[in-house]
Amino acid sequence: MYIKKLAPPSGLLEEIEGSVQGHRDGHGFLIRDNSESDIYLSPNEMRAVLHKDRVKVRIVRQDRKGRPEGRIVEIVERPEQPIIGRLLQEGGLWLVAPEDKRYGQDVMIPKGATGTAKPGQVVVVELTEPPALFGQPVGRVKEVLGEIDDPGMEIEIAVRKYSVPHEFSAACLEQAKGLPDKVLAKDRKDRVDLRDVPLVTIDGEDARDFDDAVYCEPAKVGRGKGWRLLVAIADVSHYVQTGSAIDIDAYDRATSVYFPRRVIPMLPEKLSNGLCSLNPDVDRLCMVCDMLVNAKGDVHAYQFYPAVMHSHARFTYTEVAAILGNTRGPEAAKRKARVTDLMNLQDVYKALLASRAVRGAVDFETTETQIVCDESGRIEKIVPRVRNEAHRLIEEAMLAANVCSADFIQQGKHPGLFRVHEGPTAEKKDILRNYLKALGLGLSISDDPHTSEFQKIAQATKDRPDAQQIHTMLLRSMQQAIYTPVNSGHFGLAYEAYTHFTSPIRRYPDLLVHRVIKAILLERKYTLPSLPVPGEAHAKLSKRLEKSRAGKGDAPESSAPLVRMSAADQRAWEAAGLHCSANERRADEASRDVEAWLKCKYMREHLGEEYSGVVSSATSFGIFVTLDSLYVEGLVHITELGGEYYRFDELRQELRGERTGIRYAIGSRVQVQVSRVDLDGRKIDFRLVTPGEDLVPRAMRDKGVSSPAEGGRDKKRGAQDRRMADAERNRSPIQALKASVKKASAKKKGARTSKPRR
């Protein structure tokens, strides 16, 4: 009998290369190099690979929703990746349970390979044998970090988990040691002497390095009134020479990383807290952006020059806000000589703020939290960071200097890095429109939106209980800002060109901008040194640049001068921008991971306590609640919402009870009890507490017994939802919210639903 062989569906024989992204539940995904949809990898496929491995995959099937599932055909590369975890002894065997659950497998440790580590301690493991289909990975203990509850352990884990460079090279430290302790007479040569100008620094109470100083005085601008605004920035480029040992380490880090109670600086302390810090009452070298600002808040003219300055005072934001709030008060009396200067700064700030409003720049007010620890590292409290007028005053002055820097580089037709923030993609615009429509706001965005449309929505919703969620959705609909030599403008700030000039102590792109500005002033060309290959986010960000350039094909040409670069220069500057952008994200992820750890550790001390809170996000498996007094977010699983069957309205982002009609939506106020804290998973669980609640059904639920009110179907559904929650909640509530809105939009159009969640 002849049987005709059918050709496999298109793409099933193709080998696709990408990076493995593990999931704590045991399965994983292949993140394709070509930015197409991720490919699901079953737990069985994940047994022979680890998170971050580069592999080739062949699609073997598609599920009923059209989502691809793959089989690994080749392991292309196993990057060196130390694994951090706790050393355990079970049945006479030693193993390390990875702290990052995306690795999915414990690492076996042979006898004699544990070093000095003791059971329960946190260790760093170096793999000696990779995983196999029928065998676990094997490794040896490379470093002992200490006990899990040691102060600062969360930071030690994070810097290794995210590969954050945290030790300077010997060559870098030796070079820093040879630097002078103060500004030398020869260093002041060919600089403008501003030591008699009363420049001051304004920073937070806990700031240790001061890289910017400001001064303002009234001035005639054209035929009208205005101000002369000076922004002086520490001249790091004078001491950190291109390609030097300090420069190599600084580029490797690309940014300082900020944790509670600890900073991992980009530069050695002798520079960051000493020679390059604009400390009061000492001479310091600086680069100055000297601006004339008119009454409308527009920069009429500017110039850049190297200078030497002498800070006349170190102010805190709180102090400046108090002085400006009462210029005859006790704080003002202590700083009598500087009050007029601060009032001039306030005047130019108000003009710059008016110009911002005319541009339509987005100005979202979001609540950031600060973790306050005692000397032993124990968390005392979590408090909101309050922004006052002094914060905004400095912010507007820095924005003005950054805009002038971008314009100066463009006018000089010199390659450099711009800070580019693009508007929403077509997909994100669709998600946002559906979300706003479901809220019934009567406001939306156009096909080619301007920043002012976002600001209009933000202003119209600022007094709503769900204002922060709406503003976050507006912000997340835009793309992340990146560093690139291809200027596409800054959508959020409504600038045609923008860069970073004001923080060279803690950001490498700012240091590069200083070098470019100096080169233009000297009528020279700055050439990047040979730099290491960008980090792991290179491919993703590179594709984004390509997509951005492709999307600009129909865009009107900019009136700004074109910067002509050779192909080699283009590649070098793009690589530098990609590296700095990737490391910026790495620093943010490490910081968030530490904050999540600390919040979980803090909440372990409050198990069983009750708090009021607000629903910050609704999902199909429950609601996320942010506590009023602690600013901590946790999940109330759907099985903890009482004896009711709830359906999730994806467009309205709410859970609604079928029988009672009770709704839990963003902004709903609830009372919750802290029920569970998972430190390893960085997860906090709440249970809903209702006044007058019948405690008998709740006790029955605790024991796994279904009460009559709950019904039999809730018990079965609860187990399914718990599994869904574990898979879904690894993403942030905002990510879950965006995904569900997208899913609902797709259903409405008759499209397929999205791929498996990761």
Protein Blocks (a to p, Z undefined) as FASTA:
>chain_A
ZZddddddehklpccdddddddfklpacdddfklpacddddfklmmmpcehiacddddfb
dcfkopacdddfbdfbacddddddddddeehiacdddfblmnopacdddehilojacehi
acddddfbdcdfkbccddddfbdfbjfklghklmmmmmmmnopafbdcfklmmmmmmpcf
bdcfklmgoiacfklpccdddddfklcbdcbdcddddddehjbccdddddddddfklmmc
ghiaklmmmmmnopacddehiacdfbdfklmmmmmpccehiacddddddddddfkopafb
dcddddddddfbdcdfklmmmmmmomkbmklmmmmmmmmmmmmmmmmmmmmmmmmmmnop
acdddddddddddfkopafbdcdddddfklmmmmmmmmmmmmmmmmmmmmnopacddddd
ddddfklmmmmmmmmmmnonopacdfbdcfklmmmmmmmmmmpmklmmmmmmmmmmpccd
dddfbdgbjfklopabdcdfklmmlomklmmmmmmmmmmmnopacdddddddddfklmmm
mmmmmmmmmmmmmpccdfbdcddddfklmmmmmmmmmmmmmmmmmmmmmmmmmmmmmmmm
mmmmmgoiacddddfbdcfkbccdddfklopacdddfklnojcdddddfklopaddfklo
pacdehiacddddfbdcfklopacdddddehiafklmmmmmnopacfklopmlmmmmmmm
mmmmmmmmmpcfklmmmmmmmmmmmmmnopacddddZZ
